[in-house]
Amino acid sequence: MKLKALLKTFSMPLALAGIWLFFIWKLDHDAIFGDGQGGFGRFVFLGPRNLTHLMVEFSIIGTLALGMFMILLTGQIDLSVGSGAGLIGGIAAVLIFEHQWGAAPALLTAFGVAMVLWTLMGTLIVTQRMPSFIITLGGLLIFKGLFWRVINNATVPVSRGDEENLYSRITTYYLPANVGLLLIGVIVLVSGILLWRTRAARAASGLTTGSVARPVAQFIGIAGVSYVIVSVCNHFHGLPITLLILSCTAVTVYFLTKHTPFGRYLYAIGGNEEAAVLSGISVNRVLVGAYVLMGAATALTGFMTTAYQGSSSTTVGDLMELDAIAACVIGGTALKGGRGTVWGVLFGTLIMTSLLNGMTLMAVEPHNKFMARGFVLALAVWLDIRLSRP
Amino acid sequence: MPDPILEARALTKRFPGVVALKDVNFDLLPGEIHALCGENGAGKSTLIKLLGGIYPCGSYEGELRVDEKTAAFCSIRDAESAGIAVITQEFALVDELSVAENIFLGRAPRRGFRVDWLTMHRRAAELLRDFGLDISPEAPIRTLGIGQKQLVEIVRAMDKKSRILVLDEPTAALTEQEVEVLLTHLRRLRAQGTTCIYISHKLDEVFAIADRITVLRDGASVTTLAVKDATIPLVIKHMVGREITDLFPRKSVAASVSEQAAEPILSVRSLSVAPAKGKAAFLKDITFDLRAGEVLGFGGLMGAGRTELLMHLFGAWGHRLGGKVTLRGQPYARPCPGESIRRGLVLASEDRRRYGLILEQEIGFNLSLSSLREFTRLGGRIDAPAEQVRNQQFFESLRVKAPGQHVRAGTLSGGNQQKVVLGKALMTGPTVVMLDEPTRGIDVGAKLEVYELINRLTAEGKAVILVSSELPELMGMSDRVLMLHEGAIGGEFTRAEFTQERLLAAAMGHASAA
């Protein structure tokens, strides 16, 4: 029983460690047990170059999964985000490439379109009482069609000629090493202050504060992980912008779900919608809010994934909604709503993207990659159910 | 006297913490219509679930005899093969299937592997014709009215060669004409030798159709009367016949407070409400006033509209057809839960697992759920320490028995869940507190705490509306009682006028009987 509880707590880090060890064994065998020549650069999976790419892929799926997380918390679902991401990224690319817009206004306009579309879908779901599965399945198809129409079934680059713009820089610009270190320093400092202030506020209210070891451990953890990430990236080109976008998204979603009434209401609606209504919660408003945020996450993901490919083409965003849902579910988010955490979603995303990244490096054929993803999803949920059983 | 077709000897059925049936004796003579009467919770439903095999043998004590032989029903099927058919208010009909398919559900005539549709429709048509029903066997059940559905169930039961028909509140949702049709059919079936157990709150009907009446009270069989020797007041007297102990520590403050507050806090004038737009009124012409420091009790039988009235005032049920509601001097025309809470009107619902709690979440999460505004600081952030301190105050003052407010609400006992629901409502700082069956399913100690809480609230000048199915509780805790009868007010009583007979008579629409 105790072992089971322990296993449940650490199931995700263990799974992640297992996947990483497997890829390291398969891909970096020579680098570790070889003649020691070439140093860090010889690592295929653990090398700074690949880890930076892994972080970009992680950021793209992670941002979408964080938006999906809030939808799933309420017990709803959004199937339209994959083709939506393609559409929004495509609109920005077309505005720049074919209509000679500047990158900033093009991105803002596309972002605005996303907000309008998702507000509309959310409103339809709550006012017409149509199941979100159906509305967003319709969205999936409609957005796909719109997307192909917008880009005219062609490949539209995110910038004209070889020039760099804001759009293309999302995935080509890296923070210089010093700036990265400085940024990390500030983040660590701020998190330290927040940890300390939380504790002080509890003490001032006469609440138990628990052992001081906990915040200290959390602080060391944050500092350590941040430092490792920034130094790995600095071995390549520096911190990728996408990772910053993901970090901002994660902090926002964490704050919303953990520290605001809106977040409480998401959990309450997913846990028991009737009770939420009778508790005076404006369920409709909260649900539309969740869809609007999903729209924002979709737009950001659309920009990142399009920029990562360098151009918008008909396959951008394909099956991404399923990757996002799978990441949430692997991370312990309940599809029926009311249960899940931001940390879980990030872990789930990391598991998914590590798996994809490693398999790509091993040159696993696409059909096997699909099947492996399917098995991992089923396995993760099976484990969760087994370990949750009393 | 002929031998009984069915006998219950010393039946006792226990649930955890409750004895639902105590030593019930009951006999059914062939060819009679035998009515079961009793208040809500007297044990009628438990008894018929036992007869129908829903509570299998072994789960109760005592003996059930059919045709002079001990009957041990392990399932509904066993009871059916002994010839007992139970027809409850929740029909066992599949809405999307046709009348014929429903009549032959699970036993469709076959030809080889195929369903023999022709035979099925022909036989269904014959059965319906024999019953004098003008219903097409191919019509989907959902197109039928409630009365017709009831008759289809009876047709099915008769085709299964049932000898004992058990009808639980068959007329609760029927119009007067439909009731007349049903009673005519039952009389005809009786003439053909079918025996019937008939459960109804409507004593008029019982006296119109039954041969004998057995009265249940608090899970025990009180008496069996022949209808020709009985009167409605006599039956009501047997149904009540209980003494009120001073289990109810109501300390009235209404007299002193209401002098200062001549203005009612809540005033309702000729309120009519339909379940939905375009439907007929369910709550009819309801008028009452509620003053500070007062406990106003609402009583009535199941389905009289008590819960609906509270839910409507709170803004969670129905479509208002007419009438006026004034809350603290302000007209309140379009209620919704959030707005009600802001205006100081709260509701603690009767079904706390369904409407009250987020079971998967912690006690603290539930307690503060309606009051989060109070703790929200700059930038929409919840001040977690302030919230936790407030939660702890309610957790302690309500004496929730749990290791701490971090415990999940779903793991608590009924009484403690109820305290959390009350705490959530009270944390919003209400002036009118509506309690729907606040003591249902909780033990005596927890009940007492709820009563003390009601006293504390009225002492603070709040007004309480109490809905209860237990007459002693209603009389013990209310300063004034309104009895609802079929969606309308059946009688109003002040404390001096309380007798169980009067209240029950008003609930049954016989205000003059007692």
Contacts between the chains, C-beta under 8 A, distances in Angstrom:
chain1	res1	chain2	res2	distance
A	198	B	384	7.8
A	201	B	384	7.8
A	201	B	385	5.0
A	202	B	384	7.9
A	202	B	385	5.1
A	204	B	385	7.3
A	205	B	385	3.8
A	205	B	386	6.6
A	205	B	388	7.3
A	205	B	389	5.2
A	206	B	389	7.1
A	207	B	385	5.7
A	207	B	388	5.9
A	207	B	389	6.8
A	255	B	381	7.6
A	259	B	381	5.1
A	259	B	382	5.5
A	259	B	384	7.3
A	260	B	376	7.5
A	260	B	380	4.7
A	260	B	381	6.4
A	260	B	382	6.2
A	261	B	372	4.0
A	261	B	373	7.0
A	261	B	376	5.9
A	261	B	380	7.1
A	261	B	382	6.5
A	262	B	380	7.1
A	264	B	365	6.9
A	264	B	369	6.7
A	264	B	372	6.0
A	264	B	382	7.4
A	267	B	358	7.2
A	267	B	361	6.4
A	267	B	365	7.5
A	268	B	358	5.1
A	268	B	361	7.3
A	268	B	365	7.8
A	268	B	369	5.9
A	271	B	358	3.8
A	271	B	359	7.0
A	271	B	360	4.9
A	271	B	361	5.8
A	272	B	354	7.6
A	272	B	357	6.9
A	272	B	358	4.9
A	272	B	359	6.8
A	274	B	354	6.0
A	274	B	355	5.4
A	275	B	354	7.2
A	275	B	355	5.5
A	275	B	356	5.8
A	275	B	357	5.9
A	275	B	358	5.9
A	276	B	358	7.3
A	276	B	369	7.9
A	277	B	316	6.4
A	277	B	337	6.0
A	278	B	314	7.4
A	278	B	316	5.8
A	278	B	337	5.6
A	278	B	347	6.7
A	278	B	349	6.0
A	278	B	355	5.1
A	278	B	356	7.4
A	279	B	337	7.2
A	279	B	369	4.8
A	279	B	370	4.7
A	279	B	424	6.7
A	280	B	337	4.5
A	280	B	338	4.1
A	280	B	340	7.2
A	280	B	341	4.1
A	280	B	342	7.8
A	280	B	370	5.1
A	280	B	428	7.7
A	281	B	337	7.8
A	281	B	338	7.0
A	281	B	369	7.6
A	282	B	338	5.6
A	338	B	358	7.1
A	338	B	360	5.3
A	338	B	361	7.5
A	339	B	360	6.4
